[in-house]
Amino acid sequence: MHIVMFYHSIVSDWNHGNAHFLRGVVTELRLMGHEVAVYEPEEGWSYRNMLRDSGEYALQEFEQVYPGLVGIRYRLDELDLDRALAQADLVIVHEWNDPELVRLIGLHRKGGGHYRLLFHDTHHRSVTDAEGMAACDLSGFDGVLAYGGKIRDIYLDRGWAKRVWVWHEAADVRVFAPVEGADKVGDVVWVGNWGDDERSEEIREFFVEPVRRLHLKAAVYGVRYPRQALQLLAESGIGYGGWLPNFNVPRVFSRFRLTVHIPRRPYMEALPGIPTIRPFEALACGIPLLSAPWVDCDGLFEAGKDLLYARDGREMEARMKALLEDPGEAHRLAAHGRQTILARHTCRHRVDELLGICREFGVAD
């Protein structure tokens, strides 16, 4: 097939966790013989911030890790959809795009576009910005790919779409894998962005305070940390590494004994079953994973075998202490989690699911 995708960026993952999944899916599709073109806006904020933080070096690293993956940069007022979609069999539009682009592509499809058109939702705006999402005109789309059962139900219940498939994110195991032989430099690491106070109290309870009470050697990587957050980390003796290019996460994980997952509040409260990409990354890299509470109603992982949950900060502290004192149990937990990823949650698995959806449409693969 010839597949055209419109996403915020394939090149930059600065505050853009979906880049991991997108890169893995495109890689797998191309290895299977499909032609894939990915369009990203020329003035995308993630791309601008990546260049600001790391300059051309980040681009060079990306090209080394993902040879041949490029984003076709465009300006919306100059985009020629007739040309971009002329050979397309399948078109996927991510929900982070400008609503005007969503509208224009929908009109193009209704105007005689000979392709199937899908909308891809990988965020929590269906509950945190329902009005904005409802304003997206999906009348020209053939369906929606939702990265969780709850989001699928929202689209169907509110009449935003008639056909919706659950399409969870997954790990690009060609890049996210254990790094053997690395020397450990610390006890616990957290990779995550501070954001807009969507989990500031949770970060304090499930990471900062347990680390401080146990006197652990810890580090944090991420962006959008306000001054008070950086001060909190410094006062707690936690190192701050700033932005970490996503493809360097395996190398960082390999140097610590365990990691944690701290879901954002919208996912914990309103979108159960949606962990975001972070647990997939950790489990794929073979590092023991402890998690703040979230409801795995979609049955992605096996609690107690793939990862351990902590109901509150004190239980997180106890879990950290127990794993650090029992390397054998930590190894068993990490090994089981990685096997679950390899068996069920790789980008190749998700590509197979996508091609199954295409077959429902009668699109040859």
Secondary structure, DSSP 8 states (H G I E B T S, - for coil): -EEEEE-S-SS--TT-THHHHHHHHHHHHHHTT-EEEEEEETT-HHHHHHHHHHTHHHHHHHHHHSTT---EEE-GGG--HHHHTTT-SEEEEETTS-HHHHHHHHHHHHTT--SEEEEEE-SSHHHHSHHHHHTS--TT-SEEEESSHHHHHHHHHTTS-S-EEE----B-TTTS---TT----EEEEEE----SSSSHHHHIIIIIHHHHHHT--EEEE-S---HHHHHHHHHTT-EE-----GGGHHHHHTTEEEEEE---HHHHHT-TT---SHHHHHHHTT--EEE-----TT--S-BTTTBEE-SSHHHHHHHHHHHHH-HHHHHHHHHHHHHHHHHH-BHHHHHHHHHHHHHHHT---
